[in-house]
């Protein structure tokens, strides 16, 4: 009886792992746009910055390439911190049990 329940739990865990992997792959392919007064930021569903565009009027006194590079780097760091925080929170929810397919797990 107990072994049957363990087998069911293992099967459910494998199914969950497969679903989590599929969701992660889907998120990596999806792109989301953010707009803010002349600035467009594109990030993937797994929170990786893909592109930043800034209208020329937004940076007349600043060099465009430097502004774009610095903005992208700052966003990467912020998103990295967000991913780390999410992983820590998920670890708390799962009781420290590592779940393959989840960022930081």
N, CA, C and O atoms as a MOPAC input file, in Angstrom:
PM7 MOZYME 1SCF
protein

 N      0.83000 1    -1.19800 1     0.00000 1
 C      0.00000 1     0.00000 1     0.00000 1
 C      0.87200 1     1.25900 1     0.00000 1
 O      0.65900 1     2.15200 1    -0.82000 1
 N      1.84100 1     1.34000 1     0.89900 1
 C      2.70500 1     2.51400 1     0.96600 1
 C      3.54700 1     2.63500 1    -0.29700 1
 O      3.76600 1     3.73800 1    -0.79900 1
 N      4.02400 1     1.49400 1    -0.81400 1
 C      4.84200 1     1.54000 1    -2.02600 1
 C      4.03700 1     2.03200 1    -3.21400 1
 O      4.57500 1     2.71300 1    -4.08700 1
 N      2.75200 1     1.69500 1    -3.26100 1
 C      1.88400 1     2.18800 1    -4.33300 1
 C      1.73800 1     3.69500 1    -4.27500 1
 O      1.77100 1     4.36600 1    -5.30700 1
 N      1.57600 1     4.23000 1    -3.07500 1
 C      1.47600 1     5.68300 1    -2.90800 1
 C      2.78500 1     6.37400 1    -3.28000 1
 O      2.77700 1     7.44700 1    -3.88300 1
 N      3.90800 1     5.75500 1    -2.91900 1
 C      5.21400 1     6.32100 1    -3.27800 1
 C      5.37400 1     6.34300 1    -4.79100 1
 O      5.87900 1     7.31200 1    -5.35800 1
 N      4.94300 1     5.27300 1    -5.43700 1
 C      5.02600 1     5.20900 1    -6.89400 1
 C      4.18900 1     6.29200 1    -7.54000 1
 O      4.61300 1     6.92100 1    -8.50900 1
 N      2.98400 1     6.51300 1    -6.99800 1
 C      2.11600 1     7.57500 1    -7.52000 1
 C      2.76200 1     8.94900 1    -7.33500 1
 O      2.70400 1     9.79700 1    -8.22500 1
 N      3.37500 1     9.15700 1    -6.17700 1
 C      4.02900 1    10.44100 1    -5.91900 1
 C      5.21000 1    10.65900 1    -6.86400 1
 O      5.42200 1    11.76800 1    -7.35400 1
 N      5.96900 1     9.60600 1    -7.11600 1
 C      7.10900 1     9.71800 1    -8.03400 1
 C      6.62200 1    10.01900 1    -9.44900 1
 O      7.23100 1    10.81500 1   -10.16500 1
 N      5.53300 1     9.38800 1    -9.84500 1
 C      4.97100 1     9.63300 1   -11.17800 1
 C      4.52200 1    11.09100 1   -11.29100 1
 O      4.78300 1    11.75200 1   -12.29600 1
 N      3.84700 1    11.58400 1   -10.25400 1
 C      3.39100 1    12.97700 1   -10.26200 1
 C      4.57800 1    13.93600 1   -10.31300 1
 O      4.52500 1    14.95900 1   -10.99600 1
 N      5.64300 1    13.60800 1    -9.59400 1
 C      6.83300 1    14.46400 1    -9.59000 1
 C      7.46500 1    14.50900 1   -10.98100 1
 O      7.88800 1    15.57200 1   -11.43400 1
 N      7.53200 1    13.36100 1   -11.66200 1
 C      8.08700 1    13.33000 1   -13.02200 1
 C      7.21900 1    14.13200 1   -13.98100 1
 O      7.73300 1    14.85200 1   -14.83700 1
 N      5.90300 1    14.00700 1   -13.83700 1
 C      4.99400 1    14.77100 1   -14.69500 1
 C      5.16300 1    16.27000 1   -14.45300 1
 O      5.19000 1    17.05700 1   -15.39900 1
 N      5.27600 1    16.66400 1   -13.17700 1
 C      5.45700 1    18.07500 1   -12.84400 1
 C      6.77300 1    18.58600 1   -13.42300 1
 O      6.83500 1    19.69700 1   -13.94900 1
 N      7.81100 1    17.78200 1   -13.32600 1
 C      9.11200 1    18.17400 1   -13.86300 1
 C      9.01300 1    18.40400 1   -15.36800 1
 O      9.56300 1    19.37700 1   -15.88500 1
 N      8.32300 1    17.52300 1   -16.06600 1
 C      8.14400 1    17.68600 1   -17.50700 1
 C      7.36500 1    18.94200 1   -17.84800 1
 O      7.71100 1    19.66200 1   -18.78500 1
 N      6.31100 1    19.20500 1   -17.08500 1
 C      5.50200 1    20.40600 1   -17.32500 1
 C      6.29800 1    21.67600 1   -17.04500 1
 O      6.21400 1    22.64500 1   -17.80000 1
 N      7.06500 1    21.67200 1   -15.96900 1
 C      7.88300 1    22.83700 1   -15.63500 1
 C      8.92400 1    23.10500 1   -16.71600 1
 O      9.18200 1    24.25800 1   -17.06000 1
 N      9.51700 1    22.04700 1   -17.24800 1
 C     10.50400 1    22.20000 1   -18.32000 1
 C      9.85200 1    22.79200 1   -19.56400 1
 O     10.42400 1    23.66200 1   -20.22100 1
 N      8.66000 1    22.31700 1   -19.88000 1
 C      7.93200 1    22.82700 1   -21.04600 1
 C      7.59900 1    24.31000 1   -20.86700 1
 O      7.78100 1    25.10500 1   -21.78900 1
 N      7.11700 1    24.67700 1   -19.69200 1
 C      6.78300 1    26.07900 1   -19.42000 1
 C      8.03100 1    26.94700 1   -19.52400 1
 O      7.97500 1    28.03900 1   -20.08800 1
 N      9.15000 1    26.48000 1   -18.99100 1
 C     10.40400 1    27.23200 1   -19.05800 1
 C     10.81200 1    27.46400 1   -20.51200 1
 O     11.22300 1    28.56800 1   -20.87000 1
 N     10.70300 1    26.44000 1   -21.34700 1
 C     11.05300 1    26.58500 1   -22.76300 1
 C     10.12500 1    27.57200 1   -23.46600 1
 O     10.56800 1    28.36000 1   -24.30100 1
 N      8.84600 1    27.52700 1   -23.12900 1
 C      7.89300 1    28.47500 1   -23.71400 1
 C      8.24400 1    29.90600 1   -23.30900 1
 O      8.22600 1    30.81700 1   -24.13700 1
 N      8.56200 1    30.09400 1   -22.03500 1
 C      8.90700 1    31.42900 1   -21.55000 1
 C     10.15700 1    31.97500 1   -22.23700 1
 O     10.23900 1    33.17100 1   -22.51900 1
 N     11.12000 1    31.11100 1   -22.50300 1
 C     12.34700 1    31.55500 1   -23.17100 1
 C     12.06900 1    32.09300 1   -24.56800 1
 O     12.80200 1    32.95500 1   -25.05300 1
 N     11.02300 1    31.59900 1   -25.22000 1
 C     10.69900 1    32.02300 1   -26.59000 1
 C      9.80400 1    33.25700 1   -26.63300 1
 O      9.76500 1    33.94800 1   -27.65100 1
 N      9.09700 1    33.54300 1   -25.56900 1
 C      8.16000 1    34.66500 1   -25.56500 1
 C      8.89200 1    35.98000 1   -25.29900 1
 O      9.82000 1    36.03500 1   -24.49300 1
 N      8.46000 1    37.03700 1   -25.99000 1
 C      9.05700 1    38.36400 1   -25.83800 1
 C      7.97900 1    39.33600 1   -25.36700 1
 O      6.86400 1    39.35000 1   -25.88900 1
 N      8.33100 1    40.14600 1   -24.37400 1
 C      7.41700 1    41.14000 1   -23.82200 1
 C      8.03800 1    42.52300 1   -23.97400 1
 O      9.23900 1    42.69200 1   -23.76500 1
 N      7.22700 1    43.50700 1   -24.33300 1
 C      7.68900 1    44.87800 1   -24.53700 1
 C      7.27400 1    45.75700 1   -23.36800 1
 O      6.19100 1    45.60100 1   -22.80400 1
 N      8.15200 1    46.67600 1   -23.01900 1
 C      7.83700 1    47.71400 1   -22.04600 1
 C      8.12200 1    49.06400 1   -22.68600 1
 O      9.16400 1    49.24700 1   -23.31500 1
 N      7.21000 1    50.00100 1   -22.53100 1
 C      7.33600 1    51.32900 1   -23.14000 1
 C      7.36400 1    52.39100 1   -22.04600 1
 O      6.61900 1    52.30700 1   -21.07000 1
 N      8.23300 1    53.39900 1   -22.21800 1
 C      8.27600 1    54.51300 1   -21.26900 1
 C      8.84400 1    55.74300 1   -21.97300 1
 O     10.06000 1    55.86600 1   -22.12400 1
 N      7.98400 1    56.63700 1   -22.39500 1
 C      8.36600 1    57.92300 1   -22.97400 1
 C      9.63300 1    57.86900 1   -23.82300 1
 O     10.68000 1    58.38000 1   -23.42400 1
 N      9.53000 1    57.25900 1   -24.97100 1
 C     10.64800 1    57.22200 1   -25.89700 1
 C     11.61600 1    56.07500 1   -25.70400 1
 O     12.62100 1    55.99200 1   -26.41100 1
 N     11.33600 1    55.18800 1   -24.76100 1
 C     12.19400 1    54.03000 1   -24.50500 1
 C     11.36500 1    52.75900 1   -24.65900 1
 O     10.25900 1    52.65600 1   -24.12900 1
 N     11.91600 1    51.79600 1   -25.39300 1
 C     11.27400 1    50.49100 1   -25.54300 1
 C     12.25800 1    49.43800 1   -25.05100 1
 O     13.41400 1    49.41100 1   -25.47300 1
 N     11.79100 1    48.56700 1   -24.15400 1
 C     12.60700 1    47.47200 1   -23.63400 1
 C     11.91000 1    46.17100 1   -23.98800 1
 O     10.71200 1    46.01600 1   -23.75100 1
 N     12.66100 1    45.23300 1   -24.55700 1
 C     12.12000 1    43.91100 1   -24.87900 1
 C     12.82000 1    42.88200 1   -24.00400 1
 O     14.04900 1    42.80800 1   -23.97800 1
 N     12.02000 1    42.08000 1   -23.28000 1
 C     12.56700 1    41.01800 1   -22.43800 1
 C     11.88700 1    39.70800 1   -22.77700 1
 O     10.73700 1    39.68300 1   -23.21400 1
 N     12.61300 1    38.62100 1   -22.57000 1
 C     12.01900 1    37.30800 1   -22.78300 1
 C     11.22600 1    36.92100 1   -21.54400 1
 O     11.37300 1    37.53100 1   -20.48500 1
 N     10.39300 1    35.91100 1   -21.68400 1
 C      9.58000 1    35.44900 1   -20.57100 1
 C     10.39700 1    34.91600 1   -19.41400 1
 O      9.90000 1    34.81900 1   -18.29200 1
 N     11.66200 1    34.56600 1   -19.68000 1
 C     12.52300 1    34.15000 1   -18.57600 1
 C     13.34600 1    35.32600 1   -18.05200 1
 O     14.38200 1    35.14400 1   -17.41300 1
 N     12.85900 1    36.53500 1   -18.33800 1
 C     13.34900 1    37.80900 1   -17.81000 1
 C     14.73900 1    38.18900 1   -18.29500 1
 O     15.47600 1    38.85400 1   -17.56700 1
 N     15.11700 1    37.78900 1   -19.49900 1
 C     16.39300 1    38.21600 1   -20.07300 1
 C     16.14200 1    39.39500 1   -20.99600 1
 O     15.26300 1    39.35000 1   -21.85600 1
 N     16.92400 1    40.45200 1   -20.81000 1
 C     16.79700 1    41.63600 1   -21.65700 1
 C     17.28000 1    41.27500 1   -23.05500 1
 O     18.39900 1    40.79200 1   -23.22800 1
 N     16.43500 1    41.51100 1   -24.04700 1
 C     16.77200 1    41.18800 1   -25.43200 1
 C     17.11800 1    42.41600 1   -26.25500 1
 O     17.98000 1    42.35100 1   -27.13200 1
 N     16.45800 1    43.53200 1   -25.98500 1
 C     16.69100 1    44.72900 1   -26.79300 1
 C     16.22800 1    45.96500 1   -26.04100 1
 O     15.25600 1    45.92700 1   -25.28700 1
 N     16.94300 1    47.06000 1   -26.26200 1
 C     16.54700 1    48.35900 1   -25.72500 1
 C     16.65700 1    49.37000 1   -26.85100 1
 O     17.68400 1    49.45000 1   -27.52400 1
 N     15.59900 1    50.14200 1   -27.05500 1
 C     15.60700 1    51.20600 1   -28.06400 1
 C     15.23400 1    52.52100 1   -27.38900 1
 O     14.31400 1    52.57900 1   -26.57400 1
 N     15.96600 1    53.57100 1   -27.74400 1
 C     15.71400 1    54.88900 1   -27.16400 1
 C     15.60300 1    55.89000 1   -28.30400 1
 O     16.47500 1    55.96200 1   -29.17000 1
 N     14.53100 1    56.65600 1   -28.29400 1
 C     14.36100 1    57.67900 1   -29.32400 1
 C     15.44200 1    58.74600 1   -29.16800 1
 O     15.79800 1    59.10500 1   -28.04600 1
 N     15.96800 1    59.25500 1   -30.28600 1
 C     17.03000 1    60.26800 1   -30.22600 1
 C     16.68000 1    61.47800 1   -29.36400 1
 O     17.56000 1    62.03500 1   -28.70700 1
 N     15.44100 1    61.88600 1   -29.35300 1
 C     15.05000 1    63.06500 1   -28.57100 1
 C     15.27100 1    62.86500 1   -27.07500 1
 O     15.34400 1    63.83300 1   -26.31800 1
 N     15.37500 1    61.61100 1   -26.65200 1
 C     15.52000 1    61.31100 1   -25.22900 1
 C     16.96500 1    61.42900 1   -24.74400 1
 O     17.22400 1    61.32400 1   -23.54500 1
 N     17.89900 1    61.64300 1   -25.65600 1
 C     19.29900 1    61.61100 1   -25.23200 1
 C     20.17100 1    62.63500 1   -25.94100 1
 O     21.35100 1    62.38500 1   -26.18700 1
 N     19.62000 1    63.73800 1   -26.25700 1
 C     20.39600 1    64.74300 1   -26.98200 1
 C     21.74000 1    65.06700 1   -26.32700 1
 O     22.74500 1    65.12200 1   -27.03500 1
 N     21.80800 1    65.28300 1   -25.01900 1
 C     23.10400 1    65.63000 1   -24.43000 1
 C     23.97500 1    64.41000 1   -24.09300 1
 O     25.09000 1    64.56900 1   -23.59500 1
 N     23.48600 1    63.22300 1   -24.35400 1
 C     24.18900 1    62.00300 1   -23.95600 1
 C     24.53700 1    61.18500 1   -25.19800 1
 O     23.82300 1    61.24200 1   -26.19900 1
 N     25.60300 1    60.44300 1   -25.13600 1
 C     25.93900 1    59.55200 1   -26.23900 1
 C     24.98600 1    58.36700 1   -26.22700 1
 O     24.84100 1    57.68200 1   -25.21400 1
 N     24.34300 1    58.13500 1   -27.35100 1
 C     23.32300 1    57.09900 1   -27.46500 1
 C     23.86600 1    55.71300 1   -27.11800 1
 O     23.24100 1    54.98700 1   -26.34400 1
 N     25.00700 1    55.33700 1   -27.67100 1
 C     25.53800 1    53.99000 1   -27.43100 1
 C     25.81500 1    53.73800 1   -25.95100 1
 O     25.49400 1    52.67000 1   -25.42900 1
 N     26.40600 1    54.71300 1   -25.28400 1
 C     26.68600 1    54.55800 1   -23.85300 1
 C     25.40200 1    54.43400 1   -23.04800 1
 O     25.30400 1    53.59200 1   -22.15600 1
 N     24.42900 1    55.26100 1   -23.35500 1
 C     23.16100 1    55.21700 1   -22.63700 1
 C     22.48600 1    53.86200 1   -22.81400 1
 O     22.01800 1    53.26700 1   -21.84300 1
 N     22.43600 1    53.38100 1   -24.03900 1
 C     21.79600 1    52.08900 1   -24.29300 1
 C     22.53600 1    50.95500 1   -23.58400 1
 O     21.90800 1    50.09400 1   -22.96700 1
 N     23.84500 1    50.95100 1   -23.66800 1
 C     24.64800 1    49.89200 1   -23.04100 1
 C     24.47000 1    49.91600 1   -21.51800 1
 O     24.27800 1    48.87100 1   -20.89600 1
 N     24.53400 1    51.10000 1   -20.92800 1
 C     24.39000 1    51.20700 1   -19.47500 1
 C     22.98900 1    50.84300 1   -19.00800 1
 O     22.82100 1    50.19900 1   -17.97300 1
 N     21.99700 1    51.25100 1   -19.76400 1
 C     20.62200 1    50.91700 1   -19.41100 1
 C     20.40000 1    49.41700 1   -19.48200 1
 O     19.78000 1    48.83200 1   -18.59400 1
 N     20.90300 1    48.79900 1   -20.53100 1
 C     20.75800 1    47.34600 1   -20.67400 1
 C     21.45300 1    46.62000 1   -19.52600 1
 O     20.89700 1    45.67600 1   -18.96600 1
 N     22.65000 1    47.04500 1   -19.17500 1
 C     23.39000 1    46.39900 1   -18.09400 1
 C     22.66800 1    46.56000 1   -16.75800 1
 O     22.58400 1    45.61200 1   -15.97700 1
 N     22.15500 1    47.73900 1   -16.49800 1
 C     21.41300 1    47.96500 1   -15.25200 1
 C     20.16400 1    47.09500 1   -15.19200 1
 O     19.83000 1    46.54100 1   -14.14500 1
 N     19.48600 1    46.98300 1   -16.31400 1
 C     18.29900 1    46.13700 1   -16.35200 1
 C     18.65600 1    44.67300 1   -16.13500 1
 O     17.94200 1    43.95900 1   -15.43000 1
 N     19.74500 1    44.22400 1   -16.72900 1
 C     20.17700 1    42.83800 1   -16.52900 1
 C     20.43100 1    42.55800 1   -15.05400 1
 O     20.02500 1    41.52200 1   -14.52700 1
 N     21.11300 1    43.50100 1   -14.39000 1
 C     21.40500 1    43.31300 1   -12.96900 1
 C     20.12600 1    43.28700 1   -12.14400 1
 O     19.97900 1    42.46400 1   -11.24000 1
 N     19.20700 1    44.18500 1   -12.45500 1
 C     17.94000 1    44.23200 1   -11.71700 1
 C     17.12900 1    42.95900 1   -11.93600 1
 O     16.56200 1    42.40000 1   -10.99800 1
 N     17.08200 1    42.51100 1   -13.18800 1
 C     16.34000 1    41.28900 1   -13.48200 1
 C     17.01100 1    40.07500 1   -12.84800 1
 O     16.32900 1    39.15200 1   -12.40300 1
 N     18.33600 1    40.07100 1   -12.80400 1
 C     19.04700 1    38.98100 1   -12.13600 1
 C     18.71300 1    38.92400 1   -10.65600 1
 O     18.51500 1    37.85100 1   -10.08600 1
 N     18.65400 1    40.09500 1   -10.04900 1
 C     18.28400 1    40.15400 1    -8.63400 1
 C     16.84900 1    39.67500 1    -8.42600 1
 O     16.54900 1    38.99400 1    -7.44500 1
 N     15.96600 1    40.03600 1    -9.35700 1
 C     14.56900 1    39.59700 1    -9.26200 1
 C     14.47300 1    38.08100 1    -9.39100 1
 O     13.70300 1    37.44100 1    -8.67600 1
 N     15.25400 1    37.51100 1   -10.30200 1
 C     15.25900 1    36.05300 1   -10.47100 1
 C     15.75400 1    35.37000 1    -9.20300 1
 O     15.17400 1    34.37900 1    -8.75700 1
 N     16.84100 1    35.91000 1    -8.61700 1
 C     17.38400 1    35.32500 1    -7.39500 1
 C     16.37000 1    35.38100 1    -6.25700 1
 O     16.20400 1    34.41600 1    -5.51000 1
 N     15.69800 1    36.51800 1    -6.13300 1
 C     14.68700 1    36.66400 1    -5.08300 1
 C     13.53400 1    35.69400 1    -5.30100 1
 O     13.03200 1    35.09300 1    -4.35100 1
 N     13.11400 1    35.54400 1    -6.56000 1
 C     12.02400 1    34.60700 1    -6.86300 1
 C     12.43700 1    33.18100 1    -6.53100 1
 O     11.64000 1    32.40900 1    -5.99900 1
 N     13.68200 1    32.82800 1    -6.84400 1
 C     14.16300 1    31.47800 1    -6.54500 1
 C     14.17500 1    31.22200 1    -5.04200 1
 O     13.79700 1    30.14200 1    -4.58700 1
 N     14.61000 1    32.22300 1    -4.27000 1
 C     14.62600 1    32.06800 1    -2.81400 1
 C     13.21400 1    31.90000 1    -2.26800 1
 O     12.97600 1    31.08700 1    -1.37500 1
 N     12.27900 1    32.67600 1    -2.81200 1
 C     10.89200 1    32.56000 1    -2.35800 1
 C     10.31400 1    31.20000 1    -2.72100 1
 O      9.60200 1    30.58800 1    -1.92500 1
 N     10.62100 1    30.72900 1    -3.92300 1
 C     10.12500 1    29.41800 1    -4.33700 1
 C     10.71300 1    28.31900 1    -3.46700 1
 O     10.03700 1    27.34100 1    -3.14600 1
 N     11.98000 1    28.48400 1    -3.08500 1
 C     12.61900 1    27.49700 1    -2.22500 1
 C     11.89500 1    27.44300 1    -0.88300 1
 O     11.73400 1    26.36900 1    -0.30400 1
 N     11.45800 1    28.60300 1    -0.38900 1
 C     10.70300 1    28.63700 1     0.85400 1
 C      9.35200 1    27.95700 1     0.71500 1
 O      8.90200 1    27.26400 1     1.62700 1
 N      8.70900 1    28.15400 1    -0.42300 1
 C      7.39600 1    27.55100 1    -0.66600 1
 C      7.50200 1    26.04100 1    -0.78300 1
 O      6.62700 1    25.31500 1    -0.31000 1
 N      8.57500 1    25.56200 1    -1.41400 1
 C      8.72900 1    24.12300 1    -1.63000 1
 C      9.43300 1    23.43700 1    -0.47300 1
 O      9.74400 1    22.24800 1    -0.54500 1
 N      9.68600 1    24.18600 1     0.59800 1
 C     10.34100 1    23.59600 1     1.75700 1
 C     11.79500 1    23.24600 1     1.49700 1
 O     12.34000 1    22.34200 1     2.13100 1
 N     12.42800 1    23.95800 1     0.56600 1
 C     13.82500 1    23.69900 1     0.25900 1
 C     14.03600 1    22.57800 1    -0.73300 1
 O     15.17100 1    22.29100 1    -1.11200 1
 N     12.95100 1    21.93400 1    -1.16300 1
 C     13.06700 1    20.85200 1    -2.13400 1
 C     13.37800 1    21.45100 1    -3.49900 1
 O     12.60100 1    22.25900 1    -4.00700 1
 N     14.49100 1    21.07100 1    -4.09500 1
 C     14.84400 1    21.56700 1    -5.41900 1
 C     13.90800 1    21.01200 1    -6.46700 1
 O     13.65900 1    19.80700 1    -6.50600 1
 N     13.38600 1    21.87900 1    -7.31900 1
 C     12.50900 1    21.44800 1    -8.39800 1
 C     13.18400 1    21.75100 1    -9.72700 1
 O     13.28000 1    22.91500 1   -10.11600 1
 N     13.65500 1    20.72300 1   -10.43100 1
 C     14.29800 1    20.95100 1   -11.72500 1
 C     13.36800 1    21.68700 1   -12.67600 1
 O     12.16500 1    21.43000 1   -12.70900 1
 N     13.93300 1    22.59500 1   -13.44000 1
 C     13.13600 1    23.34500 1   -14.40400 1
 C     12.73300 1    24.71700 1   -13.90600 1
 O     12.28400 1    25.55300 1   -14.69100 1
 N     12.88800 1    24.96400 1   -12.60700 1
 C     12.57400 1    26.28600 1   -12.07000 1
 C     13.86500 1    27.06500 1   -11.93000 1
 O     14.86600 1    26.51500 1   -11.47200 1
 N     13.86900 1    28.33400 1   -12.31400 1
 C     15.08300 1    29.13100 1   -12.18000 1
 C     15.57500 1    29.14000 1   -10.74500 1
 O     14.81800 1    29.40400 1    -9.81100 1
 N     16.86000 1    28.84400 1   -10.59000 1
 C     17.46400 1    28.88700 1    -9.26800 1
 C     17.16600 1    27.69700 1    -8.39300 1
 O     17.56700 1    27.67100 1    -7.23000 1
 N     16.47200 1    26.71400 1    -8.92400 1
 C     16.11700 1    25.56000 1    -8.09900 1
 C     17.14200 1    24.46500 1    -8.24100 1
 O     17.01100 1    23.41100 1    -7.61900 1

